C-alpha cells in the first residue's frame, strides 16, 4: 500500500465516522435463510455465569460515582466505563472545560461533532454563542479569577451514535456521574441550557419554556435555566428571553445590572 492510498483510506474512514457509522459490515449481503442449520449440529450449553465486573458495570454506577473524591477521579471513572452503547463511535470523553474554581457551572445536553473532535464542550457554533452570552454578563470559561469564570459540562459525556437522541435509560445510567460532578464542583449557581438538561437535573417533565425565567434549586444550589444556544441560533427571537435569564443570573452572582 502506497502512502497516498493509505491517506485516502484514512480520509474515507474519517468521513464515514462523521456520518455516524459505528460498525463494519461486509460488501455482500448474507442470505441467512439459505444457511444449512444441519451443517453444524447444536450442543446444549449451560448458561455462563455473568462476570462480576459486568454486574458491577450495569448495577453500580451510583457506587462508582460516589467513590470518586475529586474531578480527576470522576473523569477516570467515566473513561473506564465499558459496555455502554451510548459511547460507541465517540472519539472523546467530553468531560468539562473552564475553571473548576468558578462560581458558575453551566450544563448542556451532549457533545456534538465539533465537541467530540476537540474533547471539550461547546466549541462549535453553539459554543461560540455561549461564550458571547457569558461575556455579556462579565463571565468567561478562560478567566482565572473564580468570580469571573465559568465551568462548562454536559449531562452526557459522549456524542451519541449518529448524533441521535439518548434514550431515557442511557441518561439515567449516567445521572449519578453528573450529580457527583455537581457535588464535587460545588458551584454557587448552575445555568441549565435547554430542556434535556432541565429534565435531567431538576427531575421534571416540564420543558425549558415553563422552567426558564425563575430560580429553582438542586440540593440547595440555586439553578436557573435558559434556551440552549442552538435553539437561539435557530430562532433569534428567543434571545430577548435568554437575556432576561442571564440578567437574573448576573444579579444572583453579584454582577448588578450588567
VENVENVEN-V953666 format. One record per residue. N is the residue number from 1. PSI is psi in radians with two decimals (none if undefined). BURIAL is 1 if it has 24 or more other ideal C-beta (glycine too) atoms within 12 Angstrom, else 0. D_CENTER is the distance of its C-alpha to the mean C-alpha in Angstrom with 1 decimal. Layout:
BEGIN
N;PSI;BURIAL;D_CENTER
N;PSI;BURIAL;D_CENTER
END
This chain:
BEGIN
1;2.25;0;38.8
2;2.78;0;39.2
3;-0.61;0;36.6
4;-0.75;0;36.4
5;-0.74;0;35.7
6;-0.75;0;33.0
7;-0.67;0;31.2
8;-0.69;0;31.5
9;-0.72;0;30.1
10;-0.71;0;27.0
11;-0.69;0;26.4
12;-0.69;0;26.8
13;-0.73;0;24.3
14;-0.66;0;21.7
15;-0.73;0;22.4
16;-0.65;0;21.9
17;-0.69;1;18.5
18;-0.52;0;17.5
19;-0.18;0;18.9
20;0.10;0;16.7
21;2.29;0;19.4
22;0.21;0;18.4
23;2.71;0;21.9
24;2.44;0;25.4
25;2.84;0;28.3
26;2.82;0;32.0
27;-0.44;0;33.9
28;2.41;0;36.2
29;2.62;0;35.5
30;2.18;0;36.7
31;1.59;0;39.2
32;-0.34;0;38.5
33;-0.35;0;41.3
34;-0.06;0;43.7
35;2.46;0;42.9
36;1.87;0;45.7
37;-0.40;0;44.5
38;-0.21;0;47.9
39;-0.52;0;47.3
40;1.68;0;45.3
41;2.42;0;46.6
42;2.50;0;44.1
43;2.50;0;44.4
44;2.21;0;43.3
45;2.24;0;40.6
46;2.42;0;39.8
47;2.33;0;36.1
48;2.57;0;34.4
49;2.47;0;33.1
50;2.17;0;29.3
51;2.53;0;28.5
52;-0.59;0;27.6
53;-0.57;0;24.6
54;-0.73;0;23.1
55;-0.75;0;24.1
56;-0.68;0;22.4
57;-0.68;0;19.1
58;-0.68;0;19.2
59;-0.29;0;20.8
60;0.59;0;19.8
61;-0.61;1;16.2
62;-0.73;0;17.4
63;-0.70;0;20.2
64;-0.75;1;18.1
65;-0.76;1;15.9
66;-0.46;0;19.0
67;-0.17;0;20.8
68;2.16;1;18.7
69;-0.20;0;20.9
70;3.08;0;18.9
71;-0.61;1;15.6
72;-0.73;0;16.9
73;-0.64;0;17.6
74;-0.74;1;14.2
75;-0.76;1;12.6
76;-0.67;0;15.5
77;-0.72;1;15.1
78;-0.80;1;11.6
79;-0.37;0;13.0
80;-0.06;0;16.0
81;2.33;1;14.6
82;2.79;0;16.5
83;0.45;0;17.2
84;2.00;1;13.8
85;-0.48;0;14.0
86;-0.56;1;10.4
87;-0.05;1;10.4
88;2.19;0;13.8
89;-0.24;1;14.2
90;2.40;1;11.2
91;-0.57;0;13.0
92;2.65;1;10.8
93;1.89;1;8.7
94;1.74;1;6.8
95;-1.05;1;7.7
96;2.98;1;9.2
97;2.69;1;12.1
98;-3.01;1;15.3
99;2.02;1;18.0
100;-0.32;1;17.2
101;0.05;0;20.5
102;2.60;1;19.5
103;-0.51;1;20.6
104;2.37;1;17.7
105;2.21;1;14.0
106;2.29;1;11.8
107;2.13;1;8.7
108;-2.75;1;7.0
109;-1.17;1;5.2
110;2.75;1;3.1
111;2.65;1;5.1
112;-2.89;1;8.7
113;-0.80;1;11.8
114;-0.70;1;12.7
115;-0.67;1;9.6
116;-0.68;1;9.8
117;-0.75;0;13.5
118;-0.40;0;13.4
119;0.32;0;10.9
120;2.58;1;10.0
121;2.57;1;7.9
122;1.13;1;10.1
123;-0.17;1;13.0
124;-2.68;1;14.2
125;-0.72;0;16.4
126;-0.69;1;14.0
127;-0.64;1;13.5
128;-0.69;0;17.2
129;-0.71;1;17.9
130;-0.74;1;15.7
131;-0.68;1;17.7
132;-0.64;0;20.9
133;-0.78;1;20.0
134;-0.70;1;19.6
135;-0.53;0;22.7
136;-0.37;0;24.7
137;0.39;1;24.6
138;0.40;1;25.2
139;2.73;1;21.8
140;2.50;1;20.0
141;-0.32;1;17.2
142;-0.05;0;20.1
143;2.45;0;22.6
144;-0.52;0;24.2
145;2.22;0;25.6
146;-0.60;0;23.4
147;-0.31;0;25.0
148;0.01;1;23.8
149;2.83;1;20.4
150;2.51;1;16.9
151;2.16;1;13.9
152;2.36;1;10.5
153;-3.02;1;7.0
154;2.85;1;3.9
155;-0.74;1;4.5
156;2.42;1;2.6
157;-0.10;1;3.7
158;2.56;1;5.4
159;2.14;1;6.8
160;2.58;1;8.8
161;2.36;1;12.5
162;0.36;0;14.4
163;0.48;1;11.5
164;2.91;0;12.4
165;2.37;0;11.2
166;2.58;1;9.9
167;2.87;0;12.9
168;-0.66;0;13.7
169;-0.69;0;14.5
170;-0.77;1;11.3
171;-0.73;1;9.4
172;-0.63;0;12.6
173;-0.59;1;12.6
174;-0.09;1;9.6
175;-0.69;1;10.6
176;-0.57;1;13.2
177;-0.69;1;11.0
178;-0.80;1;9.3
179;-0.64;1;12.9
180;-0.61;1;14.4
181;-0.81;1;12.2
182;-0.78;1;13.7
183;-0.72;1;17.0
184;-0.65;1;17.3
185;-0.67;1;16.4
186;1.03;1;18.8
187;2.85;1;18.5
188;-0.39;1;21.3
189;2.72;1;19.2
190;2.36;1;15.8
191;2.06;1;14.9
192;2.36;1;12.6
193;1.86;1;11.8
194;2.86;1;12.6
195;-0.78;1;13.5
196;-0.71;1;10.5
197;-0.69;1;9.6
198;-0.82;1;13.3
199;-0.62;1;13.9
200;-0.82;1;11.4
201;-0.72;1;12.8
202;0.01;1;16.3
203;0.95;0;16.9
204;2.73;0;18.6
205;-0.17;0;19.3
206;2.60;0;20.0
207;-3.03;0;18.1
208;-0.60;1;17.7
209;-0.68;0;21.4
210;-0.54;0;22.7
211;-0.30;1;20.6
212;2.91;1;20.7
213;-0.01;0;23.8
214;2.85;0;24.3
215;2.52;0;23.2
216;-2.94;1;21.6
217;2.54;0;20.9
218;1.88;1;18.7
219;0.78;0;21.1
220;-0.16;0;23.2
221;2.22;1;20.7
222;2.37;1;21.2
223;2.31;1;18.4
224;2.59;1;18.7
225;2.63;1;16.7
226;3.09;1;17.2
227;2.52;1;16.5
228;2.47;1;13.4
229;-0.57;1;14.9
230;-0.64;1;14.7
231;-0.61;1;16.9
232;-0.56;1;19.2
233;-0.61;0;19.6
234;-0.61;0;20.6
235;1.51;0;22.8
236;-0.27;0;24.1
237;-0.31;0;26.3
238;-0.13;1;23.5
239;-0.54;0;23.5
240;-0.77;0;26.4
241;-0.68;0;24.6
242;-0.68;1;21.5
243;-0.68;1;24.1
244;-0.69;0;25.7
245;-0.72;1;22.5
246;-0.62;1;22.1
247;-0.70;1;25.8
248;-0.74;1;25.3
249;-0.80;1;22.6
250;-0.73;1;25.0
251;-0.68;0;27.9
252;-0.62;1;26.1
253;0.05;1;25.3
254;0.35;0;28.9
255;-0.08;0;28.6
256;-2.45;0;31.3
257;1.13;0;31.6
258;none;0;29.9
END
